[in-house]
Amino acid sequence: MKKTSGCPILRILGAVVKTALIAYAALFTVFYFNLDTKLFYRIMPILNKYHYDVMPHKDFAESIRGQNEAV
């Protein structure tokens, strides 16, 4: 059996097309089934527990009070 190598440009083009189709299929699946929002729904309680809840709380309205008043 002889092994044919084929045109290198066609092999590269074929690899690019296959990669693009796989990426398209993956992105289509994620957005069609709304998996990105479902993932964030699972991640946000963890972020709230370990990051946002331990941050010092400020009253931002108090920090800018009086800045827009005319002198």
C-alpha positions as CSV (number, residue, x, y, z in Angstrom):
1,M,0.0,0.0,0.0
2,K,1.2,3.4,-0.9
3,K,0.7,6.3,1.4
4,T,-0.3,9.5,-0.4
5,S,0.6,12.7,1.4
6,G,-1.8,15.0,-0.5
7,C,-1.5,18.7,-0.9
8,P,-0.2,20.4,2.2
9,I,-2.5,23.4,1.7
10,L,-5.6,21.2,1.6
11,R,-4.5,19.4,4.8
12,I,-4.0,22.8,6.6
13,L,-7.3,24.1,5.2
14,G,-9.1,20.9,6.3
15,A,-7.6,21.2,9.8
16,V,-8.7,24.8,10.1
17,V,-12.2,24.0,8.9
18,K,-12.5,21.1,11.4
19,T,-11.3,23.3,14.2
20,A,-13.7,26.0,13.3
21,L,-16.6,23.6,13.1
22,I,-15.8,22.1,16.5
23,A,-15.5,25.6,18.1
24,Y,-18.8,26.6,16.5
25,A,-20.6,23.5,17.7
26,A,-19.2,24.0,21.3
27,L,-20.3,27.7,21.4
28,F,-23.7,26.9,19.8
29,T,-24.3,24.2,22.5
30,V,-23.3,26.6,25.3
31,F,-25.6,29.4,24.2
32,Y,-28.5,27.3,22.9
33,F,-28.9,25.5,26.3
34,N,-28.0,28.7,28.2
35,L,-25.2,26.9,30.0
36,D,-23.2,30.1,30.7
37,T,-26.0,31.5,32.9
38,K,-26.5,28.2,34.6
39,L,-22.8,28.1,35.4
40,F,-22.8,31.5,36.9
41,Y,-25.9,30.6,38.9
42,R,-23.8,27.9,40.5
43,I,-20.6,30.0,40.9
44,M,-22.1,33.2,42.4
45,P,-23.0,31.8,45.8
46,I,-19.3,30.6,46.1
47,L,-18.1,34.1,45.1
48,N,-20.5,35.8,47.5
49,K,-19.4,33.5,50.4
50,Y,-15.6,33.8,50.0
51,H,-15.1,37.2,48.3
52,Y,-17.9,39.7,48.3
53,D,-19.2,39.1,51.9
54,V,-15.8,39.6,53.4
55,M,-15.1,42.9,51.7
56,P,-15.6,46.0,53.9
57,H,-18.9,47.6,53.3
58,K,-19.1,51.3,52.5
59,D,-21.9,53.7,52.0
60,F,-21.1,55.2,48.7
61,A,-23.9,57.8,48.9
62,E,-22.3,59.1,52.1
63,S,-18.9,59.4,50.4
64,I,-20.1,61.6,47.5
65,R,-22.7,63.6,49.5
66,G,-22.3,67.4,49.0
67,Q,-20.0,67.1,46.0
68,N,-22.7,68.3,43.5
69,E,-23.9,71.2,45.5
70,A,-23.2,74.7,44.3
71,V,-20.7,76.7,46.2
